[in-house]
Amino acid sequence: MLDSRKKANKKWLAKNYESITIRVPKGTKEQIKTWAEMAGLSMAAYIQEACKEKAEKS
């Protein structure tokens, strides 16, 4: 049952989301994680919000 649930979740994620991988200098990940926690957001939500704010300024 667990394998079928994982398979279903993977299929749903592939259908509904895209993945982006970024590389950052050592220590940057922890800094982003800290900023996200301070904002009450996940790292992904924090980065998405930062990108939207940057786009709105241009």
Legacy VTK file of the C-alpha trace (Angstrom):
# vtk DataFile Version 3.0
C-alpha trace
ASCII
DATASET POLYDATA
POINTS 58 float
0.000 0.000 0.000
2.845 2.385 0.807
4.397 1.951 -2.630
1.110 2.688 -4.378
0.684 5.864 -2.286
4.221 7.011 -3.131
3.591 6.299 -6.808
0.323 8.251 -6.744
1.959 11.190 -4.949
4.843 11.226 -7.432
2.399 11.173 -10.369
0.340 14.027 -8.863
3.450 16.136 -8.199
4.714 15.591 -11.754
1.342 16.654 -13.150
0.942 19.750 -10.977
4.417 21.069 -10.167
7.770 21.818 -11.734
11.087 21.491 -9.971
13.929 24.013 -9.968
17.376 23.229 -8.600
19.727 26.065 -7.685
23.268 26.001 -6.393
24.332 28.608 -3.858
27.588 29.284 -2.033
28.104 27.391 1.232
26.185 29.018 4.083
23.599 30.617 1.808
21.115 27.781 2.228
21.152 28.216 6.007
20.708 31.975 5.633
17.697 31.518 3.343
16.284 28.916 5.746
16.649 31.390 8.640
14.967 34.198 6.684
12.139 31.852 5.700
11.607 30.721 9.294
11.561 34.341 10.466
8.881 35.054 7.844
6.917 31.960 8.879
7.357 30.378 5.448
8.929 27.292 3.956
12.097 27.872 1.980
10.207 27.226 -1.261
7.443 29.696 -0.370
10.013 32.293 0.710
11.956 32.001 -2.546
8.748 32.148 -4.605
7.646 35.290 -2.743
11.080 36.899 -3.238
10.940 36.188 -6.977
7.440 37.678 -7.250
8.517 40.817 -5.358
11.576 41.208 -7.594
9.447 40.813 -10.734
6.945 43.408 -9.527
9.732 45.965 -9.023
10.947 45.695 -12.606
LINES 1 59
58 0 1 2 3 4 5 6 7 8 9 10 11 12 13 14 15 16 17 18 19 20 21 22 23 24 25 26 27 28 29 30 31 32 33 34 35 36 37 38 39 40 41 42 43 44 45 46 47 48 49 50 51 52 53 54 55 56 57
